[in-house]
Protein backbone atom coordinates (compact mmCIF):
# COMPACT_ATOMS: atom_id res chain seq x y z
CA UNK A 1 0.00 0.00 0.00
CA UNK A 2 1.32 3.44 -0.89
CA UNK A 3 1.31 6.23 1.66
CA UNK A 4 -1.16 9.05 0.94
CA UNK A 5 0.22 12.08 -0.90
CA UNK A 6 1.44 14.75 1.51
CA UNK A 7 -0.66 17.85 2.01
CA UNK A 8 0.81 20.75 0.04
CA UNK A 9 -1.37 23.69 1.07
CA UNK A 10 -2.30 25.06 4.47
CA UNK A 11 0.34 22.97 6.21
CA UNK A 12 0.40 25.37 9.18
CA UNK A 13 -3.14 24.34 10.12
CA UNK A 14 -2.86 20.71 9.03
CA UNK A 15 -3.32 17.98 11.61
CA UNK A 16 -0.52 15.57 12.40
CA UNK A 17 -1.21 11.88 11.57
CA UNK A 18 -1.92 11.30 15.27
CA UNK A 19 -4.36 14.24 15.33
CA UNK A 20 -6.09 12.90 12.19
CA UNK A 21 -6.57 9.50 13.84
CA UNK A 22 -7.81 11.05 17.10
CA UNK A 23 -10.22 13.30 15.18
CA UNK A 24 -11.59 10.47 13.02
CA UNK A 25 -11.97 8.28 16.11
CA UNK A 26 -13.91 11.03 17.91
CA UNK A 27 -16.34 12.01 15.15
CA UNK A 28 -19.13 9.73 13.95
CA UNK A 29 -20.54 10.89 10.62
CA UNK A 30 -18.83 11.45 7.29
CA UNK A 31 -20.09 12.91 4.03
CA UNK A 32 -19.43 10.72 1.02
CA UNK A 33 -19.26 12.24 -2.47
CA UNK A 34 -19.52 10.01 -5.53
CA UNK A 35 -19.61 10.70 -9.26
CA UNK A 36 -23.19 10.07 -10.33
CA UNK A 37 -24.46 9.67 -13.86
CA UNK A 38 -26.19 13.05 -13.45
CA UNK A 39 -23.44 14.76 -11.47
CA UNK A 40 -22.08 14.64 -7.93
CA UNK A 41 -23.99 12.75 -5.25
CA UNK A 42 -23.27 13.41 -1.55
CA UNK A 43 -24.63 11.40 1.37
CA UNK A 44 -23.88 11.06 5.10
CA UNK A 45 -22.66 7.72 6.46
CA UNK A 46 -21.15 6.26 9.57
CA UNK A 47 -17.60 5.02 9.16
CA UNK A 48 -14.72 3.27 10.82
CA UNK A 49 -11.12 4.48 10.55
CA UNK A 50 -8.55 1.76 11.27
CA UNK A 51 -5.47 3.97 11.01
CA UNK A 52 -4.84 3.33 7.32
CA UNK A 53 -8.25 2.75 5.72
CA UNK A 54 -11.75 4.16 6.03
CA UNK A 55 -14.47 1.49 6.14
CA UNK A 56 -18.00 2.26 4.98
CA UNK A 57 -21.05 0.03 4.97
CA UNK A 58 -23.55 0.80 2.24
CA UNK A 59 -26.81 -0.50 0.90
CA UNK A 60 -25.83 -2.47 -2.17
CA UNK A 61 -28.94 -1.23 -3.98
CA UNK A 62 -28.40 2.47 -3.48
CA UNK A 63 -27.51 5.38 -5.72
CA UNK A 64 -24.13 5.57 -3.98
CA UNK A 65 -23.42 1.90 -4.77
CA UNK A 66 -24.44 2.31 -8.41
CA UNK A 67 -22.19 5.38 -8.68
CA UNK A 68 -19.23 3.49 -7.20
CA UNK A 69 -19.73 0.49 -9.48
CA UNK A 70 -19.47 2.88 -12.41
CA UNK A 71 -16.60 4.95 -10.95
CA UNK A 72 -14.91 3.87 -7.68
CA UNK A 73 -13.38 7.31 -7.04
CA UNK A 74 -14.67 8.91 -3.88
CA UNK A 75 -14.15 11.91 -1.61
CA UNK A 76 -15.08 11.70 2.06
CA UNK A 77 -15.20 14.63 4.49
CA UNK A 78 -15.44 14.50 8.26
CA UNK A 79 -15.69 17.92 9.87
CA UNK A 80 -16.58 19.61 13.14
CA UNK A 81 -16.84 23.02 14.71
CA UNK A 82 -19.37 25.80 14.84
CA UNK A 83 -17.52 29.10 14.95
CA UNK A 84 -14.81 29.95 12.40
CA UNK A 85 -11.97 29.63 14.88
CA UNK A 86 -12.94 26.09 15.86
CA UNK A 87 -13.46 24.56 12.40
CA UNK A 88 -11.51 21.38 11.75
CA UNK A 89 -11.81 18.43 9.45
CA UNK A 90 -10.31 15.75 7.27
CA UNK A 91 -10.89 14.99 3.60
CA UNK A 92 -9.90 11.55 2.27
CA UNK A 93 -9.71 10.88 -1.47
CA UNK A 94 -9.12 7.75 -3.49
CA UNK A 95 -10.91 4.73 -4.89
CA UNK A 96 -12.98 2.30 -2.88
CA UNK A 97 -12.90 -1.45 -3.15
CA UNK A 98 -15.65 -3.87 -2.21
CA UNK A 99 -14.61 -6.21 0.60
CA UNK A 100 -16.57 -9.42 1.03
CA UNK A 101 -19.67 -10.60 -0.71
CA UNK A 102 -22.41 -8.31 -1.98
CA UNK A 103 -24.68 -8.12 -0.15
CA UNK A 104 -23.04 -9.22 3.10
CA UNK A 105 -24.55 -12.54 4.19
CA UNK A 106 -22.48 -13.42 7.23
CA UNK A 107 -19.99 -15.76 5.59
CA UNK A 108 -16.81 -15.95 7.71
CA UNK A 109 -14.04 -13.50 6.85
CA UNK A 110 -11.57 -12.59 9.60
CA UNK A 111 -10.91 -9.08 8.29
CA UNK A 112 -14.61 -8.23 8.03
CA UNK A 113 -15.39 -9.80 11.39
CA UNK A 114 -12.80 -7.49 12.99
CA UNK A 115 -14.19 -4.43 11.17
CA UNK A 116 -17.82 -5.34 11.85
CA UNK A 117 -17.16 -5.83 15.56
CA UNK A 118 -15.31 -2.50 15.83
CA UNK A 119 -18.13 -0.80 13.89
CA UNK A 120 -20.76 -2.43 16.12
CA UNK A 121 -18.87 -1.42 19.26
CA UNK A 122 -18.75 2.16 17.98
CA UNK A 123 -22.36 2.53 16.84
CA UNK A 124 -24.65 -0.17 18.23
CA UNK A 125 -23.45 -1.24 21.64
CA UNK A 126 -21.55 -4.21 20.21
CA UNK A 127 -24.48 -5.78 18.34
CA UNK A 128 -23.54 -6.83 14.79
CA UNK A 129 -26.44 -6.63 12.39
CA UNK A 130 -26.08 -8.43 9.06
CA UNK A 131 -29.25 -7.74 7.11
CA UNK A 132 -28.40 -9.08 3.65
CA UNK A 133 -28.79 -5.60 2.14
CA UNK A 134 -25.47 -3.95 3.03
CA UNK A 135 -21.89 -4.58 1.95
CA UNK A 136 -18.50 -3.17 2.93
CA UNK A 137 -16.34 -0.67 1.10
CA UNK A 138 -12.75 0.13 1.97
CA UNK A 139 -11.05 3.40 1.10
CA UNK A 140 -7.28 3.38 1.33
CA UNK A 141 -6.80 7.11 0.84
CA UNK A 142 -4.50 8.31 -1.92
CA UNK A 143 -4.65 11.81 -0.44
CA UNK A 144 -5.55 13.12 3.01
CA UNK A 145 -6.10 16.83 3.59
CA UNK A 146 -6.78 18.17 7.06
CA UNK A 147 -7.35 21.50 8.73
CA UNK A 148 -7.67 22.75 12.27
CA UNK A 149 -8.48 26.45 12.50
CA UNK A 150 -7.72 26.35 16.22
CA UNK A 151 -4.05 26.43 15.10
CA UNK A 152 -4.47 29.89 13.55
CA UNK A 153 -2.77 32.46 15.81
CA UNK A 154 -5.23 34.87 17.42
CA UNK A 155 -4.51 38.59 17.61
Secondary structure, 3 states (H helix, E strand, C coil): CCCCECCCCCHHHCCCHHHHHHHHHHCCEEEEEEEECCEEEEEEEEEEECCCCEEEEEECCCHHHHHHHHCCEEEEEEEECCCHHHCEEEEEEEEEEEECCCCCCCCCCHHHHHHHHHHHHHHCCCCCCCCCCEEEEEECCCEEEEEEHHHCCCC
